Amino acid sequence: MRTYVKEYGQIAIGILLASVGLKAFLLPNNFLDGGVTGIAILLSQQTGWNISILLILISIPFILVGAFTVSKRIVIKSMIAIALLALSINLETFSTITEDKLLIAIFGGVFLGAGIGISIRNGAVLDGSELLGLFIFNKYGISIGKTILIFNVVLFAITAYVVSMEVAMYSILAYIVTAKVIDLFIQGLENFIGLTIVSHKSEVIEEGIAQQLGVGMTIYKGASGYGSSGKSEKIRIIQTVVNRIDINKTLKLVEELDPKAFIIEFDVHKVRGGVLKRYLTKGSTASLPKANVAKANSV
């Protein structure tokens, strides 16, 4: 029960933030958002129909599509969240905060992105285009990002033709800000990078990373030289995760110790446990005692 209260409480906060972004910034200035919300805004502007009713009606087919893709729990949460967002939009009233279009696009995107991001982290979707993206990905293998991008390109192109190019451009700016803030809330303020390092001087690199960066490592046994030359020799493969702030320092360290090292760099969206260097978490691990760090970080 405590978990449910916490999740729905945060979803309610997300809905409030999203509705502030829409009613206080985007809607009074005829700016659009992407996805289903953008369609509802555009149709409301052109027909004069109530945007809250349009948002619910347009979301229905997307929710039905999502029912074949995501869990029943997510579908139910999303239905409740969309209904509450529509109600909040219908009830809230705000006085004009600013007439600067750039500020409107930026802060409207910030509030809307924060609201959507908080809701997604708690298992609810405020815009049905994400459910459509999941469905197409499962059925045809097309990435969710590409589906949503194509969806919004068509929407903003129609906006440019029906309304004006200026409104379309400001709406695109608001959408970009929204997308970035959503990523921020979903992935967190700290971004991590994964590194796979293949080197004949792996033990020296392990010691350097452990002592200078204070992060954990996992060591794999492998064999180098596959390709035209065939298998050549056994080698130790290092896999580690570093804070994005430290990525250049790490790459420079490896290059100094072994200029011929083979490095694979990849994004890491969420990290739990282990020995990590965090800059935004109180009491985070900054480093380990130098005498024991090599042994502690090698697995």
Beta strands, then each sheet from edge to edge (+ up, - down):
strand 1: 192-198
strand 2: 217-224
strand 3: 233-243
strand 4: 262-268
sheet 1: 2+ 3- 1+ 4-
end
